[in-house]
Amino acid sequence: MASRIELPLRLVVLPGGRVHLSLRLPPASSGRAFLEWEVQQLVAHKPPGLMHAELLPDGPRMVLDADGEAVEGPLCGPPYQVLLRIQRPRSGVYWSEGGLVVRLLCGEGYPASPPEVRFEALLHHFFLDDLGGLPDLFYEVMQDLAEADAEERAASLSHLVGSLPGGEGGEGGVEAAGAAGGEGLAVEHSHAAGSSGGVAGGTRYSLRGTLHMLHFLLQAPLHPCDGCQQRFDYFASLHRDRAAAIAQYQPLRRHPSLFGTAARWRREWLSADARAALESRGGGGGLRSHLVEVSPEVFAFPLLREECCAMLVEEVDGSARLSRVPEIPLKRRADLTPPGGQLPRLRAQGGPAQLDEPVRPRAQRGRDGGAVRLAPRDGAAADRTGVLPARRRRPRPAPLLRRPVRRRQGPRARHAHG
């Protein structure tokens, strides 16, 4: 994969015919300032496929204290989070109208160490794990490209400095030659290479290189081994079906702000008790002090505000309208609910007296086929969240369909008929 190195140069013609060359190198530190500079470069140059890039602000982080209570951790420091929204070409497999949301976690060693890539949107790709992460092969290939880019960058800088007057004298030679007043070029380093971080002369990872690797990953498998292309085509077909379903669901959305570019977790969604528990620093004000035992082994905790809960419930009700849209069939077998599973009873009316009524599937097959009865456990009351253990009735087996067989008449039967 060929890479292009862009050096931000600025030429200034001084009085007397002197030309001043300003070479601005990126910050060599691995802190937040370097990521802000990289994000600004991405937004300014707008690489192909990039829809949005943002360095997320530092937010609350939950950690465990000495007593095992969950409290709010430090508000700043690594890992820093960069949110990217990328878009594949319309003819590509992974094209969707809203693009793909990718979260990059840049640790303390970045840019000397690669960022951790996590796909926020559900992506059907056989290289991803259950958490939307990438395998070690992805980071190994990215390391090889970063090392090759470092060698090419060092060679380009050496050639540039060596071609300038006084460039053979090492660091600072070009600046000394320019300061002597001769007609030449002066190189101004806005950030001294290797001033901090110690990664200027070694392998440096970048957000642009990570973006190129993501496009390469979504285009084809990383290695053409036997069987990879078939699996890639299979997962690509799953993603196409998912993108089509999302496109059909967009007119049914009740709250489009939940799916926008700036959609993310908001602190004001938390309830007052949850925010107080996270902000507490011990003293019995943690999460455990706000737990309410609804029934044996069932606890409730006011996590979200009522406005946020109402918004989510309205969105769920909007998705329920999919069953009445003929273009979007809901394919779910009635036997997918295992015995003892959990069935949510949204908007359940009444008390435990109505829990014994069977919930029949839409397509009734046979008598009591696939009927599900909801009942609380022995000694347990109804849960306010509407989640109870389910006891599924086993459907009766259907009678075997046999072709009627005519009995052969023996000699005695023929003799009786005369």
C-alpha positions as CSV (number, residue, x, y, z in Angstrom):
1,M,0.0,0.0,0.0
2,A,1.6,3.2,-1.1
3,S,1.4,6.2,1.2
4,R,1.8,9.9,0.5
5,I,3.7,12.1,2.9
6,E,2.6,15.7,3.2
7,L,4.9,18.2,4.8
8,P,3.3,21.5,5.9
9,L,5.7,24.0,4.4
10,R,5.4,27.8,4.4
11,L,7.6,30.1,2.2
12,V,8.1,33.7,3.2
13,V,10.1,36.1,1.0
14,L,12.0,38.5,3.3
15,P,13.6,41.9,2.3
16,G,16.8,41.5,0.4
17,G,15.7,38.4,-1.5
18,R,16.0,36.1,1.4
19,V,13.5,33.2,1.4
20,H,12.4,31.8,4.7
21,L,11.1,28.2,4.8
22,S,9.0,27.3,7.7
23,L,8.6,23.6,8.3
24,R,6.0,22.9,10.9
25,L,6.2,19.5,12.4
26,P,3.4,18.0,14.4
27,P,3.7,17.8,18.2
28,A,5.9,15.0,19.3
29,S,4.1,14.5,22.5
30,S,1.5,11.7,23.0
31,G,-1.0,13.8,24.8
32,R,-4.3,15.4,24.0
33,A,-2.7,18.3,22.0
34,F,-1.3,15.8,19.4
35,L,-4.8,14.3,18.9
36,E,-6.4,17.7,18.6
37,W,-3.8,18.5,15.8
38,E,-4.5,15.2,14.0
39,V,-8.3,15.6,14.2
40,Q,-7.9,19.2,12.8
41,Q,-5.8,17.8,9.9
42,L,-8.4,15.2,9.1
43,V,-11.2,17.7,9.1
44,A,-9.2,20.2,7.0
45,H,-8.0,17.7,4.4
46,K,-11.2,15.5,4.4
47,P,-9.7,12.1,3.3
48,P,-12.0,10.0,1.0
49,G,-14.6,8.3,3.0
50,L,-14.5,10.5,6.1
51,M,-17.8,12.0,7.1
52,H,-17.1,13.2,10.6
53,A,-14.1,13.3,13.0
54,E,-14.2,14.5,16.6
55,L,-12.1,14.2,19.7
56,L,-14.6,13.4,22.4
57,P,-14.4,15.6,25.5
58,D,-13.3,14.0,28.8
59,G,-16.3,12.6,30.6
60,P,-17.2,10.7,33.7
61,R,-15.4,7.4,34.2
62,M,-16.5,4.8,36.6
63,V,-13.9,3.1,38.8
64,L,-14.0,0.9,41.9
65,D,-12.8,2.3,45.2
66,A,-11.3,0.4,48.1
67,D,-14.7,-0.8,49.3
68,G,-15.6,-2.1,45.9
69,E,-18.1,0.7,45.3
70,A,-18.4,2.2,41.8
71,V,-17.5,5.9,41.9
72,E,-16.6,8.5,39.3
73,G,-13.0,8.4,38.3
74,P,-10.7,11.1,36.9
75,L,-12.1,13.3,34.3
76,C,-9.0,13.7,32.2
77,G,-6.1,11.7,30.9
78,P,-5.7,8.7,28.6
79,P,-7.2,6.8,27.0
80,Y,-8.5,9.5,24.7
81,Q,-11.5,8.8,22.5
82,V,-11.7,9.8,18.8
83,L,-15.0,9.3,17.1
84,L,-15.0,8.7,13.3
85,R,-17.9,8.3,11.0
86,I,-16.7,6.7,7.7
87,Q,-18.5,5.9,4.5
88,R,-17.8,3.4,1.9
89,P,-18.5,4.0,-1.8
90,R,-22.1,3.5,-2.8
91,S,-21.1,0.5,-4.9
92,G,-19.3,-1.1,-2.0
93,V,-20.6,-3.8,0.3
94,Y,-20.6,-1.8,3.5
95,W,-22.4,1.3,2.2
96,S,-25.1,2.7,4.4
97,E,-26.7,6.1,4.5
98,G,-25.5,7.1,7.9
99,G,-22.1,5.5,7.5
100,L,-20.2,3.4,10.1
101,V,-19.3,4.8,13.5
102,V,-15.8,3.9,14.7
103,R,-14.4,4.7,18.1
104,L,-10.6,4.9,18.5
105,L,-9.1,4.5,21.9
106,C,-5.7,6.2,22.1
107,G,-3.8,5.1,25.1
108,E,-0.9,6.7,27.0
109,G,1.7,5.4,24.5
110,Y,0.0,6.8,21.4
111,P,1.4,7.6,18.7
112,A,4.1,5.0,19.5
113,S,1.4,2.4,20.0
114,P,-1.6,1.8,17.8
115,P,-5.0,3.0,18.7
116,E,-7.6,0.4,19.7
117,V,-10.4,0.3,17.1
118,R,-14.0,-0.4,18.1
119,F,-17.0,-0.4,15.7
120,E,-19.9,1.3,17.4
121,A,-22.5,0.3,14.8
122,L,-23.4,-3.4,14.3
123,L,-21.2,-4.6,11.5
124,H,-21.3,-8.1,10.1
125,H,-17.7,-8.9,9.3
126,F,-15.9,-12.2,10.2
127,F,-12.8,-10.4,11.3
128,L,-14.7,-8.7,14.2
129,D,-15.1,-10.2,17.7
130,D,-18.3,-10.1,19.8
131,L,-17.3,-6.6,21.1
132,G,-16.7,-5.1,17.7
133,G,-12.9,-5.3,18.0
134,L,-10.3,-6.3,15.4
135,P,-7.9,-9.2,15.6
136,D,-4.1,-9.0,16.1
137,L,-3.6,-9.4,12.4
138,F,-5.0,-6.0,11.7
139,Y,-2.6,-4.3,14.2
140,E,0.3,-6.3,12.8
141,V,-0.3,-5.1,9.3
142,M,-0.8,-1.5,10.5
143,Q,2.5,-1.8,12.4
144,D,4.3,-2.9,9.2
145,L,2.8,0.1,7.3
146,A,3.7,2.5,10.1
147,E,7.3,1.3,10.1
148,A,7.6,1.6,6.3
149,D,6.1,5.1,6.5
150,A,8.6,6.1,9.3
151,E,11.5,5.0,7.1
152,E,10.1,6.9,4.1
153,R,9.4,10.0,6.2
154,A,12.9,10.0,7.6
155,A,14.4,9.6,4.2
156,S,12.3,12.5,2.8
157,L,13.3,14.8,5.7
158,S,17.0,13.9,5.3
159,H,16.8,14.6,1.6
160,L,15.0,17.9,2.2
161,V,17.4,19.1,4.9
162,G,20.5,17.9,3.0
163,S,19.5,19.8,-0.2
164,L,19.3,23.1,1.7
165,P,22.3,25.4,2.3
166,G,24.0,24.3,5.5
167,G,21.9,21.2,5.7
168,E,24.9,18.8,5.9
169,G,25.9,20.2,9.4
170,G,23.2,18.2,11.2
171,E,20.4,19.7,13.3
172,G,20.4,23.5,13.4
173,G,22.8,23.8,10.5
174,V,20.2,25.1,8.2
175,E,19.0,27.6,10.7
176,A,22.5,28.9,11.3
177,A,23.1,29.3,7.6
178,G,19.9,31.3,7.2
179,A,20.7,33.5,10.1
180,A,24.1,34.4,8.6
181,G,22.3,36.6,6.1
182,G,23.1,34.7,3.0
183,E,20.6,34.1,0.2
184,G,19.3,30.7,1.2
185,L,16.6,28.8,3.0
186,A,16.0,28.7,6.7
187,V,14.1,25.8,8.3
188,E,12.0,26.7,11.4
189,H,11.0,23.8,13.6
190,S,7.8,24.8,15.4
191,H,8.1,21.6,17.5
192,A,11.5,20.0,17.9
193,A,11.5,16.4,16.8
194,G,12.0,14.1,19.7
195,S,11.4,16.8,22.3
196,S,9.0,14.6,24.2
197,G,7.4,11.2,23.7
198,G,10.5,9.8,22.0
199,V,8.6,8.7,18.9
200,A,9.6,11.3,16.3
201,G,12.4,9.1,14.9
202,G,10.6,5.8,15.3
203,T,7.3,4.2,14.4
204,R,4.4,6.6,14.6
205,Y,0.8,5.7,14.2
206,S,-1.7,8.2,12.9
207,L,-5.4,8.6,12.5
208,R,-5.1,8.9,8.8
209,G,-3.2,5.6,8.5
210,T,-5.8,3.9,10.7
211,L,-8.6,5.3,8.4
212,H,-6.8,3.9,5.4
213,M,-6.5,0.5,7.1
214,L,-10.2,0.5,7.9
215,H,-11.1,1.1,4.3
216,F,-8.8,-1.7,3.2
217,L,-10.3,-4.0,5.8
218,L,-13.9,-3.3,4.7
219,Q,-13.0,-3.8,1.0
220,A,-11.6,-7.3,1.1
221,P,-10.1,-9.8,3.6
222,L,-6.7,-9.0,4.8
223,H,-5.2,-12.3,3.5
224,P,-6.4,-14.3,0.6
225,C,-6.5,-17.7,2.3
226,D,-8.8,-20.6,1.3
227,G,-12.4,-20.0,2.5
228,C,-12.0,-16.4,3.5
229,Q,-13.8,-15.0,0.4
230,Q,-16.8,-17.2,0.9
231,R,-17.1,-16.1,4.5
232,F,-16.6,-12.5,3.6
233,D,-19.4,-12.7,1.0
234,Y,-21.7,-14.3,3.6
235,F,-21.2,-11.6,6.2
236,A,-21.4,-9.0,3.5
237,S,-24.9,-10.2,2.5
238,L,-25.9,-10.0,6.2
239,H,-24.8,-6.4,6.3
240,R,-26.7,-5.6,3.1
241,D,-29.9,-7.0,4.6
242,R,-29.3,-5.0,7.8
243,A,-28.7,-1.8,5.9
244,A,-31.9,-2.3,3.9
245,A,-33.9,-2.8,7.1
246,I,-32.4,0.3,8.7
247,A,-33.3,2.3,5.6
248,Q,-36.9,1.1,5.8
249,Y,-37.1,1.8,9.5
250,Q,-36.0,5.5,9.2
251,P,-39.5,6.9,8.5
252,L,-40.8,5.1,11.7
253,R,-38.3,6.8,14.1
254,R,-39.9,8.8,16.8
255,H,-36.7,10.5,18.0
256,P,-34.2,11.0,15.1
257,S,-31.8,12.7,17.4
258,L,-30.9,9.3,18.9
259,F,-29.4,8.3,15.5
260,G,-27.8,11.5,14.4
261,T,-24.1,12.2,13.9
262,A,-23.7,13.7,17.3
263,A,-25.7,11.0,19.1
264,R,-23.9,9.7,22.1
265,W,-24.4,9.1,25.8
266,R,-25.4,12.2,27.7
267,R,-24.8,12.9,31.3
268,E,-28.2,14.6,31.8
269,W,-29.9,11.3,31.1
270,L,-28.9,9.9,34.4
271,S,-31.2,10.3,37.4
272,A,-30.3,12.4,40.4
273,D,-29.6,9.3,42.5
274,A,-27.3,7.8,39.9
275,R,-25.3,11.0,39.4
276,A,-25.0,11.4,43.2
277,A,-23.7,7.8,43.5
278,L,-21.1,8.3,40.8
279,E,-19.9,11.6,42.2
280,S,-19.7,10.3,45.7
281,R,-16.2,9.5,47.1
282,G,-17.2,6.9,49.7
283,G,-19.1,7.4,52.9
284,G,-21.9,5.0,52.0
285,G,-23.2,7.0,49.1
286,G,-22.3,4.5,46.4
287,L,-24.5,2.4,44.2
288,R,-25.4,-0.1,46.8
289,S,-27.1,2.5,49.0
290,H,-29.7,3.2,46.3
291,L,-30.6,-0.4,45.5
292,V,-34.2,-1.4,46.2
293,E,-35.2,-5.0,46.6
294,V,-38.4,-5.5,44.7
295,S,-38.6,-9.2,45.2
296,P,-36.2,-11.9,46.4
297,E,-33.1,-11.7,44.2
298,V,-34.6,-8.9,42.1
299,F,-33.3,-5.4,42.7
300,A,-34.2,-2.0,41.1
301,F,-32.0,1.0,40.7
302,P,-33.1,4.4,39.3
303,L,-30.5,4.8,36.6
304,L,-32.2,7.0,34.0
305,R,-34.5,10.0,34.3
306,E,-38.2,9.6,33.5
307,E,-37.9,11.7,30.4
308,C,-35.1,9.5,29.0
309,C,-37.1,6.3,29.8
310,A,-40.2,7.8,28.0
311,M,-38.1,8.6,25.0
312,L,-36.7,5.1,24.8
313,V,-40.1,3.5,25.3
314,E,-41.6,5.6,22.5
315,E,-38.8,4.5,20.2
316,V,-39.5,0.8,21.1
317,D,-43.2,1.4,20.3
318,G,-42.1,2.8,16.9
319,S,-40.1,-0.3,16.2
320,A,-43.2,-2.4,17.0
321,R,-44.9,-0.9,14.0
322,L,-42.6,-2.9,11.8
323,S,-44.9,-5.9,12.3
324,R,-47.6,-4.0,10.4
325,V,-45.4,-3.0,7.5
326,P,-45.7,-5.7,4.8
327,E,-42.3,-4.8,3.2
328,I,-40.5,-5.6,6.5
329,P,-41.4,-9.1,7.6
330,L,-40.4,-10.1,11.1
331,K,-38.9,-13.6,11.0
332,R,-38.9,-15.2,14.5
333,R,-39.7,-18.7,15.2
334,A,-42.0,-19.4,18.1
335,D,-39.7,-22.1,19.5
336,L,-36.8,-19.7,20.0
337,T,-38.0,-19.0,23.6
338,P,-36.3,-21.7,25.7
339,P,-37.9,-23.1,28.9
340,G,-37.0,-20.9,31.8
341,G,-36.1,-17.9,29.6
342,Q,-36.9,-14.3,30.4
343,L,-39.8,-12.7,28.6
344,P,-40.4,-8.9,28.8
345,R,-43.9,-7.9,29.5
346,L,-44.0,-4.3,28.2
347,R,-47.0,-2.3,29.1
348,A,-48.5,-5.2,31.1
349,Q,-51.9,-4.4,32.6
350,G,-53.2,-5.9,35.8
351,G,-51.5,-8.1,38.5
352,P,-50.4,-11.7,38.8
353,A,-53.9,-12.9,38.2
354,Q,-53.5,-12.3,34.5
355,L,-50.1,-13.9,34.2
356,D,-51.5,-17.3,33.5
357,E,-53.1,-16.3,30.2
358,P,-51.3,-17.8,27.2
359,V,-49.4,-15.7,24.8
360,R,-50.0,-17.3,21.4
361,P,-47.9,-16.7,18.3
362,R,-49.2,-14.9,15.3
363,A,-49.4,-18.0,13.2
364,Q,-51.2,-20.6,15.3
365,R,-50.2,-24.1,14.3
366,G,-52.3,-26.8,15.9
367,R,-54.0,-26.7,19.3
368,D,-52.0,-24.8,21.9
369,G,-49.0,-25.0,19.6
370,G,-46.2,-22.8,20.9
371,A,-48.3,-21.3,23.7
372,V,-46.3,-19.6,26.4
373,R,-47.6,-19.0,30.0
374,L,-46.1,-16.4,32.3
375,A,-46.1,-17.3,36.0
376,P,-44.0,-16.1,38.9
377,R,-41.6,-18.4,40.6
378,D,-42.6,-20.1,43.9
379,G,-42.6,-17.5,46.6
380,A,-41.8,-14.6,44.2
381,A,-44.0,-11.7,43.4
382,A,-44.4,-9.8,40.1
383,D,-41.5,-7.6,39.2
384,R,-42.1,-4.0,38.4
385,T,-39.8,-4.2,35.4
386,G,-42.2,-6.8,33.8
387,V,-39.6,-9.6,33.5
388,L,-40.6,-13.0,34.9
389,P,-39.4,-16.5,34.3
390,A,-41.4,-18.1,31.5
391,R,-42.8,-21.6,31.5
392,R,-43.4,-22.8,28.0
393,R,-46.0,-25.4,27.1
394,R,-44.6,-28.1,24.8
395,P,-46.8,-28.3,21.7
396,R,-48.6,-31.5,20.9
397,P,-47.1,-33.5,18.0
398,A,-49.0,-33.3,14.8
399,P,-50.5,-36.5,13.5
400,L,-48.5,-38.3,10.9
401,L,-49.9,-38.0,7.4
402,R,-50.1,-41.4,5.7
403,R,-51.3,-42.3,2.3
404,P,-54.3,-44.7,2.5
405,V,-53.2,-48.2,1.6
406,R,-55.7,-50.6,0.0
407,R,-55.6,-54.1,1.5
408,R,-54.9,-56.9,-0.8
409,Q,-57.6,-59.5,-1.0
410,G,-56.5,-63.0,-0.4
411,P,-57.9,-66.2,-1.9
412,R,-60.4,-66.7,1.0
413,A,-61.8,-63.2,0.5
414,R,-62.2,-63.8,-3.3
415,H,-63.9,-67.1,-2.6
416,A,-66.4,-65.4,-0.1
417,H,-67.4,-63.0,-2.8
418,G,-68.1,-65.9,-5.1
